[in-house]
Amino acid sequence: VQLQASGGGLVQAGGSLRLSCAASGSSFSIYVIAWYRQTPGKQRELVAGITNGGAINYADSVKGRFTISRDNAKNTGYLQMNSLKPEDTAVYYCRLGSFWGQGTLVTVSS
């Protein structure tokens, strides 16, 4: 499985971005999809996850602002990020089962 994350960029506080995580290979639908983020000097932290059954969990810091989803027909996971804050600035990574994508940088300016 190979994962391609995209959608990062520079946005002003209060703005929105949508991250995508496209997967190659089969069996996409059976895996948990999760988004993590990491800033320099800090551990990678879980932002949101969605199971193959649609169960979802979010980090407290993003609840009500971020929405995770998946499209099994397109082998793609998404993270819609609204009301972005400067503290959301990080490299965001997607994970599918035990596979990791490359990071995509999100920068939120104040």
N, C-alpha and C positions, 0 to 999 in steps of 0.2 A: 504494500500500500504506500502510495506517495500522496502527500498533502501539499496543497498550494494555497497559502493564505494571501489575501489581498484586501485592499480597501482602507488601509491606514493612510494617514496624512496629517496635515496641519489644519486645525480648526479653532475658531474662537470659542471661549467659554460660552456655554449655552447652546452651542451648535450640535450637530448630529453627524455621525458616520455609520456606515454599515460595513462590517467585516464579513468576508466570505472565506470559506475553507472548502476547496474542491478536492475530492479524493479520486484517485485512480483505483483500478482493481474492483473486485467484486465484494460482496458481503457487507457493503456499506451499512445497510439497514440494521444489522445486528449489533453494531457497536454503539457505545456511549460516545457522544461528541461533547467536548468541553473546551472552554476558552480559559486561558491563563494569561497573566500579565506579570511583567518583571521590570523593575527599575534598578539602576546600578546600585550595587551593595546590598540589595534586598533579595530575599527568597522569592521564587516564582509562586504566585498565589492564584488560587482558583477564583475565577470570575463568575462562571456559569457553566452548567452542564445539563444535558438532556439525554435521557435514555432512549433505547429503541422503542420503548412503550410510551414515550412522551412525557415521562416524569421530569420535572425541571427543578433545579435549585440554583440560587443566586447567592453571591456574597452579599452581606448586609449593606456594604458600601455602594452597591449598584442597584439594589432593589428599587423598583419603581421607575428606573431610568433606562435600564438595559433589557433587551428581550432576545433570548436565544431561540432559534428555530432550526428546523432541518427539512430538507427536501430530498427524500430518499430516491425519488425518480431522477434527480439531477446529481446524486452523490455529493451533495453540498450542504454544509452547515453555515449558519449565519449568526451574527451578533449585531443587532441594531442598538446603537448607543445614542441616546438622546440626553439633552441637558448636561452635556459634558462639562467637566470641571478640570481645572489645571491638575488636580491630584489624580486624574485619570491618565495622565501622560505616562506612557510605558510602552514597552515592546509587548505586543499581544501574540500569543501562540495558540494554535488550535491543536487539539489532541483527539485522535480517533482510536479508541481502544488503547493499545500501547504504542501507537505511532504518533509521532510529533511532526508538525509542519514547521517551516521556517517562520521566524517572527515577522510581524509587520508593525512598524512604528506608528504610534498615535501620539501626536503632540497637541495639547490644548493650551492655547495662549490666554492669558488673563486680560 
